[in-house]
Amino acid sequence: MKLVTSPQRLPDSDKVTVNVGLVDLAQMDLLVNEGFYSNRTDFVRTAIRNQLQVHAESIRQTVVRKRYVLGQHRYSRRELEEVIASGQRLEIHVLGLAVIEDDVTPELADQAIASVQVLGAFIAAPATRQVLADRIHT
């Protein structure tokens, strides 16, 4: 999970470093040189998308089983106040981007949120992240 410090900047991608064997790298470069891909990044993105497609059903089943929100979810003061009013605590499970809005105080987050599991990026004010630190699971 990536912790993003600036609530204004919403990431849509992240950089990944991959060590690739020289023979594999040479074959990638050959495909780029032959015009199959525009560059190495294009090759890697295509390979990732293909593998995600191969495993799409497994991903779907896991998202359902673990009750992940897929994509982006923003948690507002109003939503967290409603959770508290219902006598419950929120378990945040997001596959993508989870944002705790700036109108949520650390005290409100502390009362309303039982756990946070985000595969992707999690954006919250530093004080809110600090209050939730022992409940953030990667």
N, CA, C and O atoms as a GROMACS GRO file, in nm:
protein
  552
    1MET      N    1   0.085  -0.117   0.000
    1MET     CA    2   0.000   0.000   0.000
    1MET      C    3   0.089   0.122   0.000
    1MET      O    4   0.188   0.128   0.073
    2LYS      N    5   0.055   0.217  -0.081
    2LYS     CA    6   0.128   0.343  -0.089
    2LYS      C    7   0.053   0.447  -0.008
    2LYS      O    8  -0.067   0.467  -0.028
    3LEU      N    9   0.122   0.514   0.084
    3LEU     CA   10   0.061   0.623   0.161
    3LEU      C   11   0.098   0.753   0.092
    3LEU      O   12   0.216   0.787   0.080
    4VAL      N   13  -0.002   0.825   0.048
    4VAL     CA   14   0.018   0.949  -0.025
    4VAL      C   15  -0.004   1.064   0.072
    4VAL      O   16  -0.104   1.066   0.145
    5THR      N   17   0.087   1.160   0.074
    5THR     CA   18   0.079   1.267   0.172
    5THR      C   19  -0.006   1.385   0.129
    5THR      O   20  -0.062   1.454   0.214
    6SER      N   21  -0.016   1.411   0.002
    6SER     CA   22  -0.088   1.529  -0.044
    6SER      C   23  -0.231   1.494  -0.085
    6SER      O   24  -0.250   1.424  -0.185
    7PRO      N   25  -0.332   1.541  -0.010
    7PRO     CA   26  -0.470   1.511  -0.046
    7PRO      C   27  -0.512   1.570  -0.181
    7PRO      O   28  -0.609   1.523  -0.240
    8GLN      N   29  -0.441   1.672  -0.230
    8GLN     CA   30  -0.478   1.734  -0.356
    8GLN      C   31  -0.439   1.649  -0.477
    8GLN      O   32  -0.507   1.654  -0.579
    9ARG      N   33  -0.332   1.573  -0.467
    9ARG     CA   34  -0.282   1.496  -0.581
    9ARG      C   35  -0.336   1.354  -0.574
    9ARG      O   36  -0.299   1.277  -0.485
   10LEU      N   37  -0.424   1.320  -0.667
   10LEU     CA   38  -0.480   1.186  -0.671
   10LEU      C   39  -0.404   1.104  -0.775
   10LEU      O   40  -0.412   1.132  -0.895
   11PRO      N   41  -0.331   1.001  -0.730
   11PRO     CA   42  -0.250   0.924  -0.824
   11PRO      C   43  -0.337   0.836  -0.913
   11PRO      O   44  -0.439   0.784  -0.869
   12ASP      N   45  -0.295   0.820  -1.038
   12ASP     CA   46  -0.362   0.724  -1.125
   12ASP      C   47  -0.265   0.616  -1.170
   12ASP      O   48  -0.303   0.523  -1.240
   13SER      N   49  -0.140   0.630  -1.129
   13SER     CA   50  -0.041   0.527  -1.158
   13SER      C   51   0.071   0.538  -1.055
   13SER      O   52   0.082   0.636  -0.982
   14ASP      N   53   0.155   0.435  -1.054
   14ASP     CA   54   0.269   0.435  -0.963
   14ASP      C   55   0.385   0.369  -1.034
   14ASP      O   56   0.365   0.285  -1.122
   15LYS      N   57   0.504   0.405  -0.998
   15LYS     CA   58   0.623   0.351  -1.061
   15LYS      C   59   0.661   0.220  -0.992
   15LYS      O   60   0.657   0.210  -0.869
   16VAL      N   61   0.699   0.119  -1.072
   16VAL     CA   62   0.742  -0.010  -1.022
   16VAL      C   63   0.877  -0.041  -1.085
   16VAL      O   64   0.897  -0.020  -1.204
   17THR      N   65   0.970  -0.091  -1.004
   17THR     CA   66   1.100  -0.132  -1.055
   17THR      C   67   1.101  -0.284  -1.064
   17THR      O   68   1.065  -0.353  -0.969
   18VAL      N   69   1.142  -0.336  -1.178
   18VAL     CA   70   1.145  -0.480  -1.202
   18VAL      C   71   1.283  -0.518  -1.254
   18VAL      O   72   1.333  -0.456  -1.348
   19ASN      N   73   1.343  -0.618  -1.193
   19ASN     CA   74   1.469  -0.672  -1.245
   19ASN      C   75   1.434  -0.779  -1.348
   19ASN      O   76   1.358  -0.871  -1.319
   20VAL      N   77   1.490  -0.765  -1.466
   20VAL     CA   78   1.461  -0.856  -1.577
   20VAL      C   79   1.593  -0.916  -1.625
   20VAL      O   80   1.694  -0.846  -1.638
   21GLY      N   81   1.590  -1.044  -1.650
   21GLY     CA   82   1.710  -1.111  -1.702
   21GLY      C   83   1.752  -1.050  -1.835
   21GLY      O   84   1.670  -0.998  -1.910
   22LEU      N   85   1.881  -1.058  -1.863
   22LEU     CA   86   1.935  -0.995  -1.984
   22LEU      C   87   1.877  -1.055  -2.112
   22LEU      O   88   1.852  -0.983  -2.208
   23VAL      N   89   1.857  -1.186  -2.114
   23VAL     CA   90   1.800  -1.249  -2.234
   23VAL      C   91   1.656  -1.203  -2.254
   23VAL      O   92   1.615  -1.172  -2.366
   24ASP      N   93   1.578  -1.198  -2.145
   24ASP     CA   94   1.440  -1.150  -2.156
   24ASP      C   95   1.437  -1.004  -2.201
   24ASP      O   96   1.356  -0.966  -2.286
   25LEU      N   97   1.526  -0.924  -2.144
   25LEU     CA   98   1.533  -0.782  -2.181
   25LEU      C   99   1.570  -0.766  -2.329
   25LEU      O  100   1.514  -0.682  -2.399
   26ALA      N  101   1.663  -0.846  -2.375
   26ALA     CA  102   1.703  -0.840  -2.515
   26ALA      C  103   1.586  -0.876  -2.607
   26ALA      O  104   1.568  -0.814  -2.712
   27GLN      N  105   1.506  -0.976  -2.566
   27GLN     CA  106   1.391  -1.014  -2.647
   27GLN      C  107   1.285  -0.903  -2.647
   27GLN      O  108   1.220  -0.879  -2.749
   28MET      N  109   1.267  -0.838  -2.532
   28MET     CA  110   1.176  -0.723  -2.527
   28MET      C  111   1.223  -0.615  -2.624
   28MET      O  112   1.144  -0.561  -2.702
   29ASP      N  113   1.351  -0.584  -2.618
   29ASP     CA  114   1.407  -0.481  -2.705
   29ASP      C  115   1.391  -0.518  -2.852
   29ASP      O  116   1.365  -0.431  -2.936
   30LEU      N  117   1.407  -0.645  -2.883
   30LEU     CA  118   1.388  -0.690  -3.021
   30LEU      C  119   1.245  -0.661  -3.067
   30LEU      O  120   1.224  -0.611  -3.177
   31LEU      N  121   1.146  -0.693  -2.981
   31LEU     CA  122   1.005  -0.667  -3.016
   31LEU      C  123   0.978  -0.518  -3.030
   31LEU      O  124   0.901  -0.477  -3.116
   32VAL      N  125   1.042  -0.437  -2.946
   32VAL     CA  126   1.029  -0.291  -2.960
   32VAL      C  127   1.091  -0.246  -3.091
   32VAL      O  128   1.031  -0.168  -3.165
   33ASN      N  129   1.211  -0.294  -3.120
   33ASN     CA  130   1.279  -0.256  -3.245
   33ASN      C  131   1.201  -0.299  -3.369
   33ASN      O  132   1.206  -0.232  -3.472
   34GLU      N  133   1.130  -0.409  -3.359
   34GLU     CA  134   1.052  -0.460  -3.472
   34GLU      C  135   0.915  -0.394  -3.483
   34GLU      O  136   0.838  -0.425  -3.574
   35GLY      N  137   0.884  -0.303  -3.390
   35GLY     CA  138   0.759  -0.227  -3.398
   35GLY      C  139   0.638  -0.291  -3.333
   35GLY      O  140   0.527  -0.240  -3.348
   36PHE      N  141   0.656  -0.402  -3.261
   36PHE     CA  142   0.542  -0.464  -3.192
   36PHE      C  143   0.496  -0.379  -3.074
   36PHE      O  144   0.378  -0.379  -3.040
   37TYR      N  145   0.589  -0.307  -3.012
   37TYR     CA  146   0.560  -0.219  -2.898
   37TYR      C  147   0.634  -0.089  -2.921
   37TYR      O  148   0.740  -0.087  -2.984
   38SER      N  149   0.580   0.020  -2.869
   38SER     CA  150   0.644   0.150  -2.890
   38SER      C  151   0.769   0.167  -2.803
   38SER      O  152   0.861   0.240  -2.841
   39ASN      N  153   0.772   0.101  -2.687
   39ASN     CA  154   0.888   0.108  -2.598
   39ASN      C  155   0.877  -0.002  -2.493
   39ASN      O  156   0.780  -0.079  -2.494
   40ARG      N  157   0.973  -0.011  -2.404
   40ARG     CA  158   0.971  -0.115  -2.299
   40ARG      C  159   0.849  -0.100  -2.209
   40ARG      O  160   0.787  -0.200  -2.170
   41THR      N  161   0.816   0.023  -2.175
   41THR     CA  162   0.701   0.046  -2.088
   41THR      C  163   0.573  -0.006  -2.151
   41THR      O  164   0.492  -0.068  -2.083
   42ASP      N  165   0.555   0.018  -2.278
   42ASP     CA  166   0.439  -0.033  -2.350
   42ASP      C  167   0.434  -0.186  -2.343
   42ASP      O  168   0.328  -0.244  -2.321
   43PHE      N  169   0.549  -0.252  -2.359
   43PHE     CA  170   0.556  -0.397  -2.350
   43PHE      C  171   0.514  -0.444  -2.210
   43PHE      O  172   0.432  -0.534  -2.198
   44VAL      N  173   0.571  -0.382  -2.106
   44VAL     CA  174   0.542  -0.423  -1.968
   44VAL      C  175   0.396  -0.400  -1.934
   44VAL      O  176   0.333  -0.486  -1.873
   45ARG      N  177   0.340  -0.285  -1.970
   45ARG     CA  178   0.199  -0.258  -1.943
   45ARG      C  179   0.109  -0.359  -2.013
   45ARG      O  180   0.011  -0.406  -1.956
   46THR      N  181   0.142  -0.393  -2.136
   46THR     CA  182   0.063  -0.492  -2.210
   46THR      C  183   0.072  -0.628  -2.143
   46THR      O  184  -0.029  -0.697  -2.130
   47ALA      N  185   0.192  -0.666  -2.099
   47ALA     CA  186   0.208  -0.795  -2.030
   47ALA      C  187   0.127  -0.799  -1.900
   47ALA      O  188   0.065  -0.900  -1.868
   48ILE      N  189   0.129  -0.689  -1.826
   48ILE     CA  190   0.052  -0.682  -1.701
   48ILE      C  191  -0.097  -0.693  -1.730
   48ILE      O  192  -0.167  -0.770  -1.664
   49ARG      N  193  -0.146  -0.617  -1.827
   49ARG     CA  194  -0.288  -0.624  -1.861
   49ARG      C  195  -0.329  -0.764  -1.905
   49ARG      O  196  -0.435  -0.813  -1.868
   50ASN      N  197  -0.243  -0.829  -1.983
   50ASN     CA  198  -0.273  -0.966  -2.026
   50ASN      C  199  -0.283  -1.061  -1.908
   50ASN      O  200  -0.372  -1.145  -1.903
   51GLN      N  201  -0.192  -1.049  -1.813
   51GLN     CA  202  -0.196  -1.136  -1.695
   51GLN      C  203  -0.317  -1.106  -1.607
   51GLN      O  204  -0.378  -1.197  -1.552
   52LEU      N  205  -0.352  -0.980  -1.594
   52LEU     CA  206  -0.473  -0.945  -1.517
   52LEU      C  207  -0.597  -1.003  -1.584
   52LEU      O  208  -0.690  -1.047  -1.515
   53GLN      N  209  -0.599  -1.003  -1.716
   53GLN     CA  210  -0.711  -1.062  -1.789
   53GLN      C  211  -0.717  -1.214  -1.767
   53GLN      O  212  -0.825  -1.270  -1.749
   54VAL      N  213  -0.602  -1.279  -1.769
   54VAL     CA  214  -0.595  -1.424  -1.745
   54VAL      C  215  -0.653  -1.458  -1.608
   54VAL      O  216  -0.720  -1.560  -1.592
   55HIS      N  217  -0.625  -1.374  -1.509
   55HIS     CA  218  -0.667  -1.400  -1.371
   55HIS      C  219  -0.792  -1.321  -1.331
   55HIS      O  220  -0.821  -1.310  -1.212
   56ALA      N  221  -0.864  -1.266  -1.426
   56ALA     CA  222  -0.978  -1.178  -1.397
   56ALA      C  223  -1.082  -1.245  -1.308
   56ALA      O  224  -1.134  -1.182  -1.216
   57GLU      N  225  -1.113  -1.369  -1.333
   57GLU     CA  226  -1.215  -1.438  -1.252
   57GLU      C  227  -1.168  -1.457  -1.109
   57GLU      O  228  -1.247  -1.441  -1.016
   58SER      N  229  -1.044  -1.491  -1.089
   58SER     CA  230  -0.990  -1.505  -0.954
   58SER      C  231  -0.991  -1.372  -0.880
   58SER      O  232  -1.023  -1.366  -0.761
   59ILE      N  233  -0.957  -1.266  -0.951
   59ILE     CA  234  -0.962  -1.132  -0.891
   59ILE      C  235  -1.105  -1.098  -0.852
   59ILE      O  236  -1.129  -1.050  -0.741
   60ARG      N  237  -1.200  -1.123  -0.942
   60ARG     CA  238  -1.340  -1.093  -0.914
   60ARG      C  239  -1.388  -1.170  -0.791
   60ARG      O  240  -1.455  -1.112  -0.705
   61GLN      N  241  -1.356  -1.297  -0.782
   61GLN     CA  242  -1.400  -1.378  -0.669
   61GLN      C  243  -1.340  -1.329  -0.538
   61GLN      O  244  -1.408  -1.326  -0.436
   62THR      N  245  -1.214  -1.290  -0.541
   62THR     CA  246  -1.148  -1.240  -0.420
   62THR      C  247  -1.208  -1.106  -0.377
   62THR      O  248  -1.228  -1.083  -0.258
   63VAL      N  249  -1.235  -1.019  -0.473
   63VAL     CA  250  -1.297  -0.890  -0.441
   63VAL      C  251  -1.432  -0.911  -0.372
   63VAL      O  252  -1.464  -0.844  -0.274
   64VAL      N  253  -1.510  -1.005  -0.423
   64VAL     CA  254  -1.641  -1.035  -0.364
   64VAL      C  255  -1.623  -1.098  -0.226
   64VAL      O  256  -1.688  -1.056  -0.130
   65ARG      N  257  -1.537  -1.198  -0.217
   65ARG     CA  258  -1.518  -1.272  -0.091
   65ARG      C  259  -1.466  -1.181   0.020
   65ARG      O  260  -1.511  -1.191   0.134
   66LYS      N  261  -1.372  -1.094  -0.013
   66LYS     CA  262  -1.312  -1.007   0.090
   66LYS      C  263  -1.382  -0.872   0.099
   66LYS      O  264  -1.340  -0.785   0.175
   67ARG      N  265  -1.488  -0.856   0.021
   67ARG     CA  266  -1.570  -0.734   0.024
   67ARG      C  267  -1.491  -0.606  -0.004
   67ARG      O  268  -1.506  -0.506   0.067
   68TYR      N  269  -1.408  -0.611  -0.105
   68TYR     CA  270  -1.333  -0.492  -0.145
   68TYR      C  271  -1.422  -0.399  -0.226
   68TYR      O  272  -1.507  -0.443  -0.303
   69VAL      N  273  -1.399  -0.270  -0.206
   69VAL     CA  274  -1.452  -0.170  -0.298
   69VAL      C  275  -1.349  -0.162  -0.409
   69VAL      O  276  -1.230  -0.145  -0.382
   70LEU      N  277  -1.393  -0.174  -0.532
   70LEU     CA  278  -1.302  -0.174  -0.645
   70LEU      C  279  -1.302  -0.036  -0.709
   70LEU      O  280  -1.408   0.015  -0.748
   71GLY      N  281  -1.185   0.025  -0.720
   71GLY     CA  282  -1.174   0.158  -0.781
   71GLY      C  283  -1.138   0.262  -0.676
   71GLY      O  284  -1.038   0.249  -0.606
   72GLN      N  285  -1.220   0.363  -0.666
   72GLN     CA  286  -1.194   0.475  -0.574
   72GLN      C  287  -1.311   0.492  -0.479
   72GLN      O  288  -1.426   0.487  -0.521
   73HIS      N  289  -1.280   0.514  -0.350
   73HIS     CA  290  -1.386   0.548  -0.255
   73HIS      C  291  -1.336   0.659  -0.165
   73HIS      O  292  -1.224   0.656  -0.114
   74ARG      N  293  -1.424   0.758  -0.147
   74ARG     CA  294  -1.393   0.873  -0.061
   74ARG      C  295  -1.482   0.864   0.062
   74ARG      O  296  -1.603   0.848   0.052
   75TYR      N  297  -1.420   0.875   0.180
   75TYR     CA  298  -1.492   0.868   0.307
   75TYR      C  299  -1.504   1.009   0.363
   75TYR      O  300  -1.404   1.074   0.394
   76SER      N  301  -1.628   1.056   0.375
   76SER     CA  302  -1.654   1.193   0.420
   76SER      C  303  -1.694   1.196   0.567
   76SER      O  304  -1.723   1.092   0.626
   77ARG      N  305  -1.695   1.315   0.623
   77ARG     CA  306  -1.739   1.334   0.761
   77ARG      C  307  -1.881   1.281   0.778
   77ARG      O  308  -1.910   1.211   0.875
   78ARG      N  309  -1.968   1.314   0.684
   78ARG     CA  310  -2.108   1.272   0.693
   78ARG      C  311  -2.119   1.119   0.696
   78ARG      O  312  -2.193   1.064   0.777
   79GLU      N  313  -2.046   1.052   0.608
   79GLU     CA  314  -2.052   0.906   0.603
   79GLU      C  315  -2.003   0.845   0.735
   79GLU      O  316  -2.064   0.751   0.786
   80LEU      N  317  -1.894   0.896   0.788
   80LEU     CA  318  -1.841   0.841   0.913
   80LEU      C  319  -1.932   0.872   1.031
   80LEU      O  320  -1.944   0.790   1.122
   81GLU      N  321  -1.996   0.989   1.032
   81GLU     CA  322  -2.092   1.021   1.138
   81GLU      C  323  -2.211   0.926   1.133
   81GLU      O  324  -2.264   0.887   1.237
   82GLU      N  325  -2.255   0.889   1.012
   82GLU     CA  326  -2.365   0.794   0.996
   82GLU      C  327  -2.326   0.656   1.049
   82GLU      O  328  -2.408   0.586   1.109
   83VAL      N  329  -2.202   0.616   1.027
   83VAL     CA  330  -2.154   0.487   1.078
   83VAL      C  331  -2.159   0.487   1.230
   83VAL      O  332  -2.206   0.391   1.291
   84ILE      N  333  -2.111   0.593   1.292
   84ILE     CA  334  -2.113   0.604   1.438
   84ILE      C  335  -2.256   0.605   1.490
   84ILE      O  336  -2.287   0.539   1.588
   85ALA      N  337  -2.345   0.681   1.424
   85ALA     CA  338  -2.486   0.690   1.466
   85ALA      C  339  -2.555   0.553   1.460
   85ALA      O  340  -2.647   0.526   1.537
   86SER      N  341  -2.511   0.467   1.369
   86SER     CA  342  -2.570   0.334   1.357
   86SER      C  343  -2.512   0.236   1.459
   86SER      O  344  -2.552   0.120   1.466
   87GLY      N  345  -2.416   0.284   1.539
   87GLY     CA  346  -2.356   0.199   1.641
   87GLY      C  347  -2.254   0.100   1.586
   87GLY      O  348  -2.222   0.000   1.650
   88GLN      N  349  -2.203   0.128   1.469
   88GLN     CA  350  -2.108   0.036   1.407
   88GLN      C  351  -1.974   0.105   1.386
   88GLN      O  352  -1.958   0.225   1.409
   89ARG      N  353  -1.878   0.024   1.341
   89ARG     CA  354  -1.748   0.078   1.301
   89ARG      C  355  -1.718   0.028   1.161
   89ARG      O  356  -1.758  -0.082   1.123
   90LEU      N  357  -1.650   0.109   1.086
   90LEU     CA  358  -1.625   0.082   0.944
   90LEU      C  359  -1.498   0.000   0.927
   90LEU      O  360  -1.395   0.030   0.987
   91GLU      N  361  -1.507  -0.102   0.843
   91GLU     CA  362  -1.389  -0.176   0.800
   91GLU      C  363  -1.368  -0.140   0.653
   91GLU      O  364  -1.445  -0.180   0.566
   92ILE      N  365  -1.263  -0.066   0.628
   92ILE     CA  366  -1.234  -0.017   0.493
   92ILE      C  367  -1.152  -0.122   0.419
   92ILE      O  368  -1.043  -0.158   0.463
   93HIS      N  369  -1.204  -0.170   0.308
   93HIS     CA  370  -1.134  -0.263   0.218
   93HIS      C  371  -1.144  -0.206   0.077
   93HIS      O  372  -1.252  -0.210   0.017
   94VAL      N  373  -1.036  -0.154   0.026
   94VAL     CA  374  -1.038  -0.091  -0.106
   94VAL      C  375  -0.927  -0.149  -0.192
   94VAL      O  376  -0.813  -0.165  -0.148
   95LEU      N  377  -0.962  -0.181  -0.314
   95LEU     CA  378  -0.867  -0.223  -0.416
   95LEU      C  379  -0.861  -0.109  -0.516
   95LEU      O  380  -0.941  -0.103  -0.610
   96GLY      N  381  -0.765  -0.018  -0.497
   96GLY     CA  382  -0.756   0.101  -0.581
   96GLY      C  383  -0.712   0.220  -0.499
   96GLY      O  384  -0.596   0.227  -0.456
   97LEU      N  385  -0.802   0.314  -0.477
   97LEU     CA  386  -0.771   0.439  -0.406
   97LEU      C  387  -0.875   0.464  -0.298
   97LEU      O  388  -0.995   0.470  -0.327
   98ALA      N  389  -0.830   0.480  -0.175
   98ALA     CA  390  -0.917   0.519  -0.063
   98ALA      C  391  -0.874   0.657  -0.015
   98ALA      O  392  -0.756   0.681   0.009
   99VAL      N  393  -0.972   0.746  -0.001
   99VAL     CA  394  -0.944   0.882   0.043
   99VAL      C  395  -1.031   0.912   0.164
   99VAL      O  396  -1.153   0.896   0.159
  100ILE      N  397  -0.969   0.955   0.272
  100ILE     CA  398  -1.044   1.009   0.385
  100ILE      C  399  -1.040   1.160   0.368
  100ILE      O  400  -0.933   1.222   0.374
  101GLU      N  401  -1.157   1.219   0.346
  101GLU     CA  402  -1.166   1.361   0.313
  101GLU      C  403  -1.110   1.449   0.425
  101GLU      O  404  -1.102   1.409   0.541
  102ASP      N  405  -1.073   1.570   0.386
  102ASP     CA  406  -1.015   1.666   0.480
  102ASP      C  407  -1.113   1.709   0.589
  102ASP      O  408  -1.070   1.755   0.694
  103ASP      N  409  -1.245   1.694   0.565
  103ASP     CA  410  -1.342   1.734   0.668
  103ASP      C  411  -1.355   1.631   0.780
  103ASP      O  412  -1.429   1.654   0.875
  104VAL      N  413  -1.284   1.519   0.772
  104VAL     CA  414  -1.285   1.417   0.876
  104VAL      C  415  -1.175   1.449   0.977
  104VAL      O  416  -1.057   1.454   0.941
  105THR      N  417  -1.214   1.469   1.101
  105THR     CA  418  -1.115   1.494   1.205
  105THR      C  419  -1.051   1.362   1.248
  105THR      O  420  -1.110   1.256   1.230
  106PRO      N  421  -0.931   1.369   1.304
  106PRO     CA  422  -0.869   1.246   1.354
  106PRO      C  423  -0.956   1.176   1.460
  106PRO      O  424  -0.960   1.053   1.466
  107GLU      N  425  -1.025   1.254   1.542
  107GLU     CA  426  -1.111   1.196   1.646
  107GLU      C  427  -1.228   1.119   1.584
  107GLU      O  428  -1.263   1.011   1.631
  108LEU      N  429  -1.287   1.175   1.480
  108LEU     CA  430  -1.397   1.108   1.411
  108LEU      C  431  -1.348   0.980   1.345
  108LEU      O  432  -1.414   0.876   1.355
  109ALA      N  433  -1.235   0.986   1.280
  109ALA     CA  434  -1.179   0.865   1.217
  109ALA      C  435  -1.150   0.759   1.321
  109ALA      O  436  -1.176   0.641   1.298
  110ASP      N  437  -1.098   0.799   1.434
  110ASP     CA  438  -1.066   0.706   1.543
  110ASP      C  439  -1.192   0.634   1.591
  110ASP      O  440  -1.188   0.513   1.616
  111GLN      N  441  -1.301   0.706   1.605
  111GLN     CA  442  -1.427   0.647   1.652
  111GLN      C  443  -1.494   0.561   1.547
  111GLN      O  444  -1.555   0.460   1.581
  112ALA      N  445  -1.485   0.599   1.420
  112ALA     CA  446  -1.565   0.536   1.316
  112ALA      C  447  -1.497   0.421   1.243
  112ALA      O  448  -1.565   0.334   1.189
  113ILE      N  449  -1.365   0.419   1.241
  113ILE     CA  450  -1.294   0.323   1.156
  113ILE      C  451  -1.227   0.215   1.240
  113ILE      O  452  -1.143   0.244   1.325
  114ALA      N  453  -1.266   0.091   1.215
  114ALA     CA  454  -1.209  -0.024   1.287
  114ALA      C  455  -1.081  -0.073   1.222
  114ALA      O  456  -0.986  -0.110   1.290
  115SER      N  457  -1.078  -0.072   1.088
  115SER     CA  458  -0.958  -0.120   1.018
  115SER      C  459  -0.953  -0.062   0.878
  115SER      O  460  -1.054  -0.022   0.820
  116VAL      N  461  -0.831  -0.059   0.824
  116VAL     CA  462  -0.809  -0.009   0.688
  116VAL      C  463  -0.719  -0.109   0.616
  116VAL      O  464  -0.608  -0.138   0.660
  117GLN      N  465  -0.769  -0.161   0.505
  117GLN     CA  466  -0.686  -0.243   0.417
  117GLN      C  467  -0.705  -0.190   0.276
  117GLN      O  468  -0.813  -0.200   0.218
  118VAL      N  469  -0.598  -0.134   0.222
  118VAL     CA  470  -0.602  -0.076   0.089
  118VAL      C  471  -0.490  -0.139   0.006
  118VAL      O  472  -0.373  -0.134   0.044
  119LEU      N  473  -0.528  -0.196  -0.106
  119LEU     CA  474  -0.430  -0.242  -0.203
  119LEU      C  475  -0.432  -0.137  -0.313
  119LEU      O  476  -0.522  -0.136  -0.397
  120GLY      N  477  -0.334  -0.051  -0.312
  120GLY     CA  478  -0.329   0.063  -0.402
  120GLY      C  479  -0.276   0.182  -0.327
  120GLY      O  480  -0.162   0.178  -0.278
  121ALA      N  481  -0.355   0.289  -0.316
  121ALA     CA  482  -0.311   0.411  -0.248
  121ALA      C  483  -0.414   0.454  -0.145
  121ALA      O  484  -0.535   0.439  -0.166
  122PHE      N  485  -0.364   0.507  -0.035
  122PHE     CA  486  -0.448   0.555   0.075
  122PHE      C  487  -0.411   0.700   0.103
  122PHE      O  488  -0.296   0.730   0.135
  123ILE      N  489  -0.509   0.789   0.092
  123ILE     CA  490  -0.485   0.931   0.115
  123ILE      C  491  -0.565   0.976   0.237
  123ILE      O  492  -0.687   0.958   0.244
  124ALA      N  493  -0.494   1.033   0.331
  124ALA     CA  494  -0.557   1.089   0.451
  124ALA      C  495  -0.460   1.191   0.510
  124ALA      O  496  -0.339   1.185   0.487
  125ALA      N  497  -0.514   1.284   0.586
  125ALA     CA  498  -0.429   1.383   0.651
  125ALA      C  499  -0.331   1.311   0.744
  125ALA      O  500  -0.364   1.207   0.800
  126PRO      N  501  -0.211   1.366   0.761
  126PRO     CA  502  -0.111   1.299   0.846
  126PRO      C  503  -0.163   1.266   0.987
  126PRO      O  504  -0.135   1.158   1.039
  127ALA      N  505  -0.238   1.357   1.048
  127ALA     CA  506  -0.289   1.331   1.183
  127ALA      C  507  -0.389   1.216   1.183
  127ALA      O  508  -0.394   1.137   1.277
  128THR      N  509  -0.469   1.206   1.078
  128THR     CA  510  -0.566   1.096   1.067
  128THR      C  511  -0.493   0.965   1.046
  128THR      O  512  -0.528   0.864   1.108
  129ARG      N  513  -0.392   0.963   0.959
  129ARG     CA  514  -0.314   0.840   0.939
  129ARG      C  515  -0.247   0.797   1.068
  129ARG      O  516  -0.239   0.678   1.098
  130GLN      N  517  -0.200   0.894   1.145
  130GLN     CA  518  -0.133   0.861   1.271
  130GLN      C  519  -0.230   0.795   1.368
  130GLN      O  520  -0.194   0.698   1.435
  131VAL      N  521  -0.352   0.846   1.378
  131VAL     CA  522  -0.452   0.788   1.466
  131VAL      C  523  -0.488   0.646   1.424
  131VAL      O  524  -0.515   0.560   1.508
  132LEU      N  525  -0.488   0.622   1.293
  132LEU     CA  526  -0.527   0.492   1.240
  132LEU      C  527  -0.408   0.396   1.221
  132LEU      O  528  -0.426   0.283   1.176
  133ALA      N  529  -0.289   0.439   1.254
  133ALA     CA  530  -0.167   0.363   1.220
  133ALA      C  531  -0.174   0.216   1.262
  133ALA      O  532  -0.132   0.128   1.187
  134ASP      N  533  -0.226   0.189   1.381
  134ASP     CA  534  -0.230   0.051   1.428
  134ASP      C  535  -0.342  -0.031   1.363
  134ASP      O  536  -0.352  -0.152   1.387
  135ARG      N  537  -0.426   0.033   1.282
  135ARG     CA  538  -0.538  -0.036   1.214
  135ARG      C  539  -0.517  -0.045   1.064
  135ARG      O  540  -0.602  -0.098   0.993
  136ILE      N  541  -0.405   0.006   1.015
  136ILE     CA  542  -0.378   0.002   0.870
  136ILE      C  543  -0.302  -0.127   0.843
  136ILE      O  544  -0.194  -0.151   0.897
  137HIS      N  545  -0.362  -0.209   0.757
  137HIS     CA  546  -0.302  -0.338   0.722
  137HIS      C  547  -0.271  -0.340   0.572
  137HIS      O  548  -0.353  -0.299   0.490
  138THR      N  549  -0.154  -0.388   0.540
  138THR     CA  550  -0.116  -0.394   0.398
  138THR      C  551  -0.113  -0.538   0.351
  138THR      O  552  -0.083  -0.564   0.234
   0.00000   0.00000   0.00000
